[in-house]
């Protein structure tokens, strides 16, 4: 099915504020629908260069263009799109009046302007879009005192006769304050947004979800992520627990609700099995009302129980330090024990990877399983319990984990013919989710600062360097937008916010570990990674007092900051994270407010 990108733009007014121009590249946009008030010839000629198919209607200030129509209709197959400036709609912006206009024009989609404020909604089977003002021009009566317009336009992806998606790139029209802000300001701004985004996706705040159930995304179509995944929920809960332990005591009730919800889900029989043999714990996702999802899916997935055990062990440690042994023993240990037993019983059987596409042995899965067994053994001893599987199977898992290392990078999926090159953000996520501050740069567990993990970081991130248009101006050794794997085709195969952030987190973790060990080791495996940062660096061991140590650790931090800068560049003005951002222009794509994105710390 043919796809066509349609730019909707209007109310430009101020030519010298036309910063939107740097976001538009000739040859990518198939059609432009201009809603009027173009006001100058130079901008008209620019838009003609972007897309020869330029359709314009007359705005109330287009006095030098008397022959322009007040409204037009374009068709894409059977899809009819009408557009008008909006000054002829009385009252201006009124939903009922716009509905009458849409009916009169016999259109499926009506585009209008005039208010300089973005809107998009559906009413009685028709879709209405106001792209706002591309230059952020003020419009009297539409903005409260002290509020200024945010420049915006919108892009519509039309496939055949279907409007697939709508994106508003106000992300790049961030206010001057935010655009000028440093990374520290960006991170500080994002923290409360991230936390609120997560809390809004937990039942009961997430309408329709049981209390404590963590919903993957509020998106219910294209794609439908309104489910709870064991993996995503556990990673999100671990973030909440870490935040709670760091001092945000307001989160305790949400954590307790999550524990109660997971205790119930462990008992739910599902297509993966039931609790008699523990096989049901490999079920990847459930309905948000805590019932089984029975549709076809990539099952089983064996990382969820390990991640849930790790999260609950962390919370239990805080409870023990604060004298709540009873809650740990009676409520939480049974959940942890079930999960650890599952890992011990099933770790050496294949299952689907974290992307739910490959049925084999996954590096991420085995790495988090090893961590769960090691921490489970120590925790069981601490509370006077036993975990036989932890003690006997952890060494076996660690031994098998070495099979993923091919001498140059981690082959993220083995025991399967996937047709992929093996470079996958699966491995970077595995490294950061098994990060142990006390482990040093251990190669066997692929710690973030280990030679293997750093070499793998380079191999994975470099694989996207020439793949995405958004990376075209990023030099070797500079941060890039990172996707899942190069052969990805889901939603066209794009960079993801969480994988780009994971690339940053591994580097920050690495610097922490290097500083803790007190020396920097560069060997033949890690040398190419370090030479991207400093071509003159050589193999050797460098103490903290050395110039090489100071220069390289500073360069790693700067490199990590670069990945945060990439995310900042493509984060919308409201601070939200979708699942993906476009490989072509960085527009947010796929599921909105993906909860898992916020688990990267």
N, C-alpha and C positions, 0 to 999 in steps of 0.2 A: 504494500500500500504506500503510495507516494506521500511524502511528508513535506509540508511547506511552512516556513517560519514567517509569521505576519507581524510586523511592527505596527503598534497603535500609538500615536503620538499627537500632541496638540497643545494649544495655548502656550506657544513658545515665547512670544513677546520680547524677550531680552537677549539679543544676539550675543552680547559679550559675556553672557552667563551660560553659554551653550557647552558646558563640560560634558554633556551626554555624547558629544561627537566622538570622543576618544574611545567610547564603548562599542561603536558600530563599525563594522568592517565590510567593505564591498564583497559581494559574492555569497554571503551567508543568509541574507534575508531575501525572501522571495517576493514579498509585497509589502508596501507601506500604506496604511490608512491614516491620513492626517485629518484631524478633526477641526482644523481651522486656526485662525490667529497666528499664521506663520510669520507675517509682518515684514520679512525682508527676503530679498532675492538670493542672497548668499546662502542662507539656510535651505532655501528651496533647491538650489543647485547641488548642495551637499547631499540632501536626501535623494535626489535623482541619481547621484553616483552610488549610493548605497543600494538602491533597488530601482531599476527603470520602471517597474510597475508601481507608480506612485499615484494614489487616488486621494484627492483633496476635496473637502467641502468648505463652505464659506463660514468664517467666524464673524462675530459682531464687530471686529476691528479690521477686517479685511476689506477696507473701503476702496483699495486700488484694484480689486479683483471682482468687478460687478457680475462677471459671467459665471462665477463658480456656483454650483448647485448648493442648496441648503442641506440636502441630504442625498445619500446614495445607497445602493445595495450592491454588494459583490457576492458571488456564489463560489463555493468550493464543493463540487458535486451537487448534492441536494441540500447542503448546508447554506443557508442564506444569512449573511451578515450585513446589518444595516448600520450606518453611522451618520451622525449629525453633530454640529457643534454643541447644541443644547440651549442656545439663547431663545429658540423659538418654542421650547417646552415650558408651559406655564401650569403651575408654579415651577421655577427652575429646580431640577433635581428631584422632583416629586415622583415617588415610585409608581403611583397610579397613573400619572400623566405619561411617564415613560412606558408603562405597559400598554397604554392606549396607542402611543406612537409605534411601538413594536408591532402591535396587531395591525395598525393601519399600513405599515410598510411590509407586513407579512414576512417577518424575519425571525430566525431562531436565536440570533444574538444581536443585541443593540449596543452600540458604542456611542457614548456621548461625553461632552466636556463642559467647559464653562465654569465649573466650581473650583478647579485647580486642586482637587482633592481626590485621591484614588478611592474607588469603590468597586466592589465586585459582588454580585449576589444572583441568586436564581429566584424567579417568581413565576408561578403558574406555567412551568415548563419552558420558560425562556431565560436566557442568561444576559445579564446587564453588566457592562464594564465602563468605568470612567478611568482613563489612564492618568489623570491629574495633569499638572503642568510640567513640561520637560525641563523648564528652567526655574521652577519654583517661584513663579510670579505670584504676587499676592492677589487675592480676590475678596472684595469686601463682603462681609456677611457670612462667610463660610468658616472662619477660624476664630476661636475664643481669644480673648485678650492675652497677649504674650506668646501665642502659638504662631509659628511661621510655617508656610508650606514647605514640604520636602519635595524637591524635584523628582519627577517619576515619569516613566512611560511603561508600556507593557509589551510583552511578546507572547503571541499565541502560536502554539504548535498545532497545525491543522493537518490531519492525516486522512486523505480521501475526503469524506464528508463528515468527519468527526473532529470536534475540538478536543484534543488529547490533554493539553495542559495550558495553563496560563501562568506566566511568571512576571513579576514586577521587580525590575532591577534597581529598586531604591536602595539596595545593598550598597551600590557604588555612589549613591548620592547621599552618603552619610553626612551629617552636619559638619561644618568646618571644625567644630570643637573636637568631634570624634576622629575625623580624618587626620587632624594634627596631633592627636594624642599618641603617646608611646605605647609599647606593648603592655607595660605595667597597668596603664589606665584601661586598656582593652580587657585585660584579664580581670581587673577589679570590677569593671562594668559587667562582665559576663558571669561572674560568680553568682550574684543573686538571681540573675535571669536563668541560669542553669538550674539552680536549686528549685526555683519556682516552677520551671518547666517539668522537672521530675515529679514534684509533689502534685502537680496538676494531672499527672498521668497515673496516679495511684488511686484506687477505689477508696473512699467514696467520692472524692473530688472528680475522678474520672467517671462520668455518668454511665451507669449500666454495669460497672465493674464491682465485684464484691470487695468488701473492706480488706485492705492490705494487698490486693492483687495489683501488680505493677504491669501496666499496659504498655505494649511496645511503642505505640503511636496512636494518636487520635484519628489517624487516617483510616477511613472505612472503605475506600475504593481507589483503585488505580494508584497505589496498591492498597489492599485491605490488610492493615497491620493491627487491627483492633482485637488482638489476642494477647495472652501472656506467655512469653517464652521463658523456660527455666533458666537458660543461659543469660539472656538479657536482664532478667529480673535479679539474678544473683550478682551480676556485675554492678548493676545499679544499686542494689542493697549494700554491697561492699563500699561503694562511694559514700552512701548515706552513713554507714557505720563509721567509716574513717572520719567523716565530718563531725559526727556526734562525739567521737572520742577526742577529737581536737577541740571540743568545747561547745558545740551547738547542741545543748541539751534539749532544745525544742523538738528534736527529731526522734526522741525515744519512742513516742507512741506510734509513729509510722513504722519504725523498726519492729516493734512488738506486733503490730498488725500484719506486717509481712511474714513474720515467723508463724503466726497462727494460720495465715492463708496457705503457706507452704506445707505446714503439717497436714492440712486437709488435702491438698493436691497430691501428696505422697500416697494417699489411700485410694485415689481414683483409678479404677481399672480403665484401660485405654487400648488402642490398637497395638501398642508395644508389649502389653501384658498386664499383670496385676502384681500385688505386693507379696504374694505367696513365695515367689522366687526373686522378687525385686525388679523384674524386667520392666515393670511399668515406669520405673524411674528414668528410663531412657527416652521417654516420650518428650519431644521437644517443645510442644506448645499446647495450650488449653484455651477453652473459651473463657471469657472474662468473668463468667458466673460460676467458675470453678468446676465446670463439667468437662468431659472429654471432648476433644476435637477429633472427629471420626473421618474427616476427609482424607484424600490421598496426600502424602507428604513424605519428605526424606527422613525416614525413621529407621532405627533409633539414632539419637545423637547423645553421645556419652560424656560430653563436657559439663552439662548442667549440674549433675549431682556433685561433682568435684568442686565446682565454683560455689555452689550453695554451701557446702561444708566449710570451705575456706572463709566465706563471709560470716557464717554463724560462729565459727571458732574465734574469729576476731572479736565479735560482740561478747561472746561468753568470757573471753579473757578480761574484758572491762567489768563484767558483772562479778566475776570472782574477786577482782581487786576491790570491789565495792561491797563485798559481803553477801552477794546474792547467790549462794551455792545451790539453794533449793530450786530456783528458776532454771539454772543450768542443767541440773541433774534430772529434774522431772519433766521439763518441757522441751529444752533445746537438744540435749544429748540424744534422745531417741531419733530426732530428725537427722542429726549429724551421723549417728551410727548407721542408719539406713543408707545414707549416701556413701559413706566409706565402704560399707559392705558391698554396695553395688560396684564401686570402682574396683575393689579387690577382686570381684568375681568376673567382671566383664571387660577390664582394660585391654586384654589381649585379643578381643574380638573387634572386627571392623565395624564402622558406623559412619554416618554422614558427618562431614566437616562443619565448621561454624558457619559457612556460607550455604549450607544445606543442599549442596550440589554434588559432592563427590563421596561415594561410598567406599571407604578404604581406611587407612590408618592416617590420622591427622596429627601433625606436630603440635598444634595448639591444644588439642584434646589430651595428648599424652603428657605434655608439659604441665598442664593444670592438674591432671590426675596425680602426677608425681608430687607436686606441691601439697595437694590435699592429703595424701597418704603420710607424708613426712610430718606435716603439722598435726594430722590426726593422731599419730602415734604419741607425739609429745603431749597433746592435749588430753588424751585418754589417761596417760600416766599421771597427769596433774590432778585429775579429778577421781582417781582410783578406779578407772574403768579399763577395759581391755579392747584392743583393736588388732586382732590376729592378722587380718588382711594387711593392715598398715605395715606391720613389722616384716612380714614375709614378702610382700609384693612390691614395696617401694624400690628395693634394689633391682628387681626385675624390670620395672618400668624405666628406671634410669638407664639401665643397660640397653633396652630397646630404643630409647630416645636417641642414642648415638647413631642409629641407622639412618636418621634423616639428614645427617651431615654428609655432603658429597665431596668435601674437600675445598669447595669454594663458597658455597652458600647452603642454606637449609632447603631441601626439597620438601615442600610443605605437606604433600600428600604422597604416600607410598602404598604399596600393595594394591594398586589400582592403575589402570591404563586410562588416564584422564586426557591425554593429548595436550597437556600443558607443559610449560618449561620449568615449572616448579617454584619459580619466584613468586611469592604470595605474601601479602601483609599478614596472613595467618601467623607467620613466623615472628614478625615484629610484635604482634599482639601477645603471642606466647611468651616472648622474652619479658615484656613489661608486666604481665600478669603472674610471673613467677619471680619477680624482682625480690631479692633478699638483701637488705642493706648490709648484713653481716657476712655475706658469702664471698665478697670480693669479686674479682673478675674470673669467675669459674667457668671454664669452657664446657664442662660436663652438663651443667644445668643451663647453659646458654644465658648467663647473666648479662644484663645490658652492656657492661663494659668489657665483656670477654672478647677475645680476638674473633671468635666465631660469630658472635652476635653483631659486632661492628662490621665485619666483612659482609655478613648477610644484609645488614642495613643498607650498605652501599649497593649490593646486587639488586635488592628489591626496589629501592627508590630510583636507581638509575634506569630500571626497566620502564619507568613511566616518563623519563626525561624527554624523549622525542615522540612519545605516544599521543600526548594531549596538546591541543593548540594553546591552552592556557599556560603551558610550560615553554613555549617557543622562545621566549626571551630570557630564560633562566640558565645561567652558565653552569658548566661542570663545577661541582663543589658547592653550588647554591641550592637552597631548599626548593622543592618542587611540590606540586599537587600530587597526592598519592592515592591510587585506587586499590582495588582488591588484588587483581592479577591481570596481566596484559591481555589475556584472551577473553576477558569479561565482556558479555553482551547484554547483561541485564540493564534495562533502560538505556541501552546504547553503550554501556561500559564507560563509566565516569569515575572521577576522583570522589572519595567519600570524606566527609569531615572527620569521622572517627579514625580512619586510617592515616590521614595527614597528621592529626593530633598524636596518634600513636608513634609516628616517626619522631616527633618532637620529644615525647615522653621518654622514649628509650635513651635519647641523648642526654636529657637532664638527669635521668637515673644513672647513666654511665659516669657523668661528672661527679655525682655524689659518691659513687663507689670508688672512683679513682682518688678523690680527695680523702676518703676514709682509709684507703690502703697506704697513702702517703708516697706513692710512686707511680709513674706511667710506664707501661711496658708496650713496646711496639715490636711486633715480630713479623715474620714473612706473611702470615695470614692477614693481619690487620694493616700492614703497610699501605696498600692501595687506598684504604679508607682515610688514613692520616695524610697521605700525600695529596688528596683532594683539598685538604685544609691548609697544608704547607708543603709544596713540592720538594722542598729541600730537606725534609725530615728523614731520618735514617733509623734503621733497626737499632734498638737499644733499650736500656732501662734508665729512666730519668727521675731523680728525686724531686721533691717539692721545691727545693732551693734552686733548681736549674731553670734557665731561661726557656728551654724547650717545654718543660712541664707547664710553666706559666702561659706561654704562647698557645700551646695546643689545647689546654683546658679552656682558655678563653675563646679559642676558635670553635670548640665544640658547643659551648654555650651560645655563641653567635649563630652557629649553624642551626641549633635547636630553635632559637628565636625566629629564624627564617621560616620554619614550618608554621609557627604561630602567626607570623605575618601573612603567609599564604591564606590561612583560615580567616584572618581578619579581613583580608581583601575581598573575600567572597561571602562574608557574613552579612545578612540583611540588617537594616538599621534597627530592627526590633530585637536583634541579638539571637534570633532563633536559629536552630540547626535542623535542616532537613537531613535525609539520609545521604544524599549525594549533591554535587554541584557539577554543572555541565563542563565537559571536556573542551567544548568550543568557546564558551564565553563566561563560565563560572556561575550561571544562574542556578539557584537551588532547584533540585529535582527530587522526584519520588516522594516518599512519606515525609510529612511535616512533623516537626518536633519529635524526632526519633530519640526515645529515652536512652537507648544504649550509648548515643553520642556523649552523654553527660557522665558516663562512667570513666572516661579518660581524664585523669587528674594531673 
